[in-house]
């Protein structure tokens, strides 16, 4: 990443790299705007900046008349998190509302609408502060750990609160962690039932072989009688 960093006069004489690192990380206010302060900032292209990791280069400073500060062109590396469409994320339920649940994953929050929680009809239980499945009785409450898929992303770097991330749990392999564990246990029980069915069919095959073998013996017994009749006629 690149930026023109303003170093105020009171910072002159200090180690330049340390001063610029602090400005990029924490920042300071000047004339009603924030200078630097990248950590925690939401960028439309880069996502949320988690940390300024390394300063690669610092250009020569230039002083603008009437300002008194020195301006440096700085190239630096930063660690960022940008949610991608269709990405699967693990998160925690931080808020339950009538129309859905807000999930926190990393530095961001996403919304799972009630229609995207399960195939069951979801009811909002205001007393418990929970979303409950009408037939399955599955519940979703604050503190629950979930796995979801991102289905829509709209980041607003100017107004972070207006950014929108929509999630779904109505697909195989995603949902509340407890529901996924229950599904795994049910899946392990199914193969046992199939083996029992195969063993029950084996005796039927043996009986069928015996029945088909009997007619062959009868035909073999009839052949000698036919030879006797032919000898009597010739005599």
C-alpha positions as CSV (number, residue, x, y, z in Angstrom):
1,X,0.0,0.0,0.0
2,X,1.1,3.6,-0.5
3,X,0.2,6.9,1.2
4,X,1.5,10.4,1.6
5,X,2.2,10.6,5.3
6,X,2.2,14.0,7.1
7,X,4.8,14.2,9.9
8,X,4.0,17.2,12.2
9,X,6.7,19.6,13.3
10,X,6.7,18.3,16.9
11,X,7.9,14.9,15.7
12,X,11.0,16.3,14.0
13,X,14.2,15.0,15.4
14,X,12.7,11.6,16.4
15,X,13.5,8.3,14.5
16,X,11.5,8.8,11.3
17,X,10.6,5.2,10.7
18,X,9.2,4.9,14.2
19,X,7.2,8.1,13.9
20,X,5.7,7.0,10.5
21,X,4.9,3.5,11.9
22,X,3.0,5.1,14.7
23,X,1.1,7.5,12.4
24,X,0.1,4.7,10.0
25,X,-1.0,2.5,12.9
26,X,-2.7,4.9,15.3
27,X,-2.9,8.2,13.5
28,X,-3.8,11.6,14.8
29,X,-6.4,14.3,14.0
30,X,-5.5,17.4,12.0
31,X,-8.0,20.0,10.8
32,X,-10.9,17.7,11.5
33,X,-9.6,14.7,9.7
34,X,-7.7,11.6,10.6
35,X,-4.1,11.3,9.4
36,X,-3.0,7.7,9.1
37,X,-4.7,5.4,11.6
38,X,-5.0,2.5,9.2
39,X,-5.6,-0.3,11.8
40,X,-9.3,-1.1,12.0
41,X,-10.0,1.0,9.0
42,X,-12.4,-0.4,6.3
43,X,-11.1,-0.1,2.7
44,X,-13.4,-1.0,-0.2
45,X,-10.7,-2.8,-2.1
46,X,-8.5,-4.2,0.7
47,X,-11.2,-5.0,3.3
48,X,-10.5,-4.3,7.0
49,X,-6.9,-3.4,7.8
50,X,-5.9,-5.5,10.8
51,X,-2.3,-4.4,11.2
52,X,0.5,-2.4,9.5
53,X,3.2,-5.1,9.3
54,X,6.2,-3.5,7.6
55,X,7.3,-0.2,6.1
56,X,9.0,-0.9,2.8
57,X,10.3,2.5,1.8
58,X,10.1,6.2,2.9
59,X,10.6,9.0,0.3
60,X,12.3,12.3,0.9
61,X,10.2,14.8,2.9
62,X,8.8,18.0,1.4
63,X,7.4,21.0,3.3
64,X,4.3,22.8,2.0
65,X,4.3,26.5,2.7
66,X,1.9,27.6,5.4
67,X,1.8,24.1,6.9
68,X,5.1,23.5,8.5
69,X,4.9,19.6,8.4
70,X,6.9,17.3,6.3
71,X,5.2,15.0,3.8
72,X,6.7,11.6,2.9
73,X,5.6,9.1,0.2
74,X,5.5,5.8,2.1
75,X,5.1,2.3,0.8
76,X,4.1,-0.3,3.4
77,X,2.6,-3.7,3.9
78,X,-0.5,-4.4,5.9
79,X,-2.5,-7.5,7.0
80,X,-6.1,-7.2,5.8
81,X,-9.3,-9.3,5.9
82,X,-11.7,-9.0,3.0
83,X,-14.8,-11.2,2.9
84,X,-15.3,-12.9,-0.4
85,X,-18.6,-14.0,-2.0
86,X,-19.4,-17.7,-1.4
87,X,-16.7,-17.9,1.3
88,X,-17.4,-20.2,4.3
89,X,-16.8,-18.6,7.6
90,X,-16.9,-19.6,11.3
91,X,-18.4,-17.1,13.7
92,X,-20.3,-16.4,16.9
93,X,-23.9,-15.1,17.3
94,X,-23.6,-11.6,18.9
95,X,-27.2,-10.4,18.6
96,X,-30.7,-11.9,18.0
97,X,-33.4,-9.8,16.5
98,X,-36.9,-10.6,15.2
99,X,-35.7,-10.8,11.5
100,X,-32.5,-12.8,12.1
101,X,-29.2,-13.2,13.8
102,X,-26.0,-11.1,13.6
103,X,-22.8,-13.2,13.3
104,X,-19.3,-11.8,14.2
105,X,-16.4,-13.3,12.2
106,X,-13.1,-11.6,12.7
107,X,-13.5,-7.8,12.7
108,X,-16.8,-7.9,10.8
109,X,-20.5,-8.7,11.4
110,X,-22.9,-10.4,9.0
111,X,-26.6,-11.0,9.1
112,X,-28.4,-14.3,8.7
113,X,-32.0,-13.6,7.9
114,X,-34.6,-16.0,9.5
115,X,-35.4,-17.4,6.1
116,X,-31.7,-18.5,5.7
117,X,-31.2,-20.3,9.1
118,X,-32.9,-23.7,8.5
119,X,-35.6,-25.2,6.2
120,X,-37.9,-25.1,9.3
121,X,-40.2,-22.2,10.0
122,X,-38.4,-19.9,12.5
123,X,-40.2,-18.2,15.4
124,X,-38.7,-15.3,17.5
125,X,-38.8,-16.0,21.2
126,X,-38.6,-12.6,22.8
127,X,-38.4,-13.8,26.4
128,X,-35.4,-16.1,25.7
129,X,-33.9,-13.8,23.1
130,X,-33.7,-16.8,20.7
131,X,-34.8,-18.0,17.3
132,X,-36.6,-21.4,17.5
133,X,-37.6,-23.8,14.7
134,X,-41.3,-24.5,14.9
135,X,-41.1,-28.3,14.1
136,X,-37.5,-29.2,14.8
137,X,-37.2,-27.1,18.0
138,X,-33.7,-26.1,16.9
139,X,-32.6,-22.9,18.7
140,X,-30.2,-20.1,17.9
141,X,-29.0,-17.8,20.7
142,X,-26.3,-15.3,21.6
143,X,-23.0,-17.1,22.1
144,X,-23.7,-20.0,19.7
145,X,-20.9,-20.9,17.3
146,X,-22.0,-21.3,13.7
147,X,-20.6,-22.0,10.2
148,X,-22.1,-20.0,7.4
149,X,-21.6,-19.0,3.8
150,X,-21.4,-15.4,2.5
151,X,-24.0,-14.8,-0.2
152,X,-23.8,-11.0,-0.5
153,X,-21.1,-8.4,0.2
154,X,-21.3,-4.6,0.1
155,X,-18.5,-2.7,1.8
156,X,-18.7,1.1,2.4
157,X,-15.3,2.6,3.3
158,X,-16.8,6.0,4.0
159,X,-19.5,4.7,6.3
160,X,-18.5,1.4,7.7
161,X,-21.9,1.0,9.6
162,X,-23.7,0.9,6.2
163,X,-21.7,-2.0,5.0
164,X,-23.7,-5.2,4.5
165,X,-22.7,-8.8,4.6
166,X,-25.5,-11.4,4.2
167,X,-25.0,-15.0,5.2
168,X,-26.9,-18.3,4.9
169,X,-26.9,-21.6,6.8
170,X,-29.4,-23.5,4.5
171,X,-26.8,-25.6,2.7
172,X,-25.2,-29.0,3.5
173,X,-22.2,-28.9,5.9
174,X,-23.0,-25.5,7.4
175,X,-25.1,-24.4,10.4
176,X,-24.8,-24.3,14.1
177,X,-21.9,-26.5,15.3
178,X,-24.3,-28.6,17.5
179,X,-26.5,-29.3,14.5
180,X,-23.5,-30.4,12.5
181,X,-22.4,-32.8,15.2
182,X,-25.9,-34.3,15.4
183,X,-26.0,-34.8,11.6
184,X,-22.6,-36.6,11.8
185,X,-23.9,-39.0,14.4
186,X,-27.0,-39.8,12.4
187,X,-24.8,-40.4,9.3
188,X,-22.6,-43.0,11.1
189,X,-25.7,-45.0,12.1
190,X,-27.1,-45.4,8.5
191,X,-24.4,-47.8,7.1
192,X,-25.2,-50.4,9.8
193,X,-28.8,-50.7,8.6
194,X,-27.7,-51.4,5.0
195,X,-25.5,-54.3,6.1
196,X,-28.4,-56.0,7.9
197,X,-30.5,-55.8,4.7
198,X,-27.7,-57.5,2.6
199,X,-27.5,-60.5,5.0
200,X,-31.2,-61.0,5.0
201,X,-31.2,-61.4,1.2
202,X,-28.6,-64.2,1.0
203,X,-30.8,-67.1,2.0
204,X,-33.3,-66.2,-0.8
205,X,-30.6,-66.6,-3.4
206,X,-29.6,-70.1,-2.2
207,X,-33.3,-71.3,-2.3
208,X,-33.6,-70.0,-5.8
209,X,-30.6,-72.1,-6.9
210,X,-32.1,-75.3,-5.4
211,X,-35.4,-74.8,-7.2
212,X,-33.7,-74.3,-10.6
213,X,-31.6,-77.5,-10.1
214,X,-34.6,-79.9,-9.6
215,X,-36.1,-79.8,-13.1
216,X,-32.7,-80.9,-14.6
217,X,-32.8,-84.2,-12.6
218,X,-36.3,-85.0,-13.8
219,X,-35.3,-84.6,-17.5
220,X,-32.3,-86.9,-16.9
221,X,-34.6,-89.6,-15.5
222,X,-36.9,-89.5,-18.5
223,X,-34.2,-90.2,-21.0
224,X,-33.5,-93.9,-20.1
225,X,-37.3,-94.7,-20.3
226,X,-37.3,-93.3,-23.9
227,X,-34.5,-95.7,-24.9
228,X,-36.4,-98.7,-23.5
229,X,-39.5,-97.9,-25.6
230,X,-37.3,-97.7,-28.7
231,X,-35.9,-101.2,-28.1
232,X,-39.4,-102.8,-27.6
233,X,-40.6,-101.4,-30.8
234,X,-37.6,-102.8,-32.8
235,X,-38.2,-106.3,-31.2
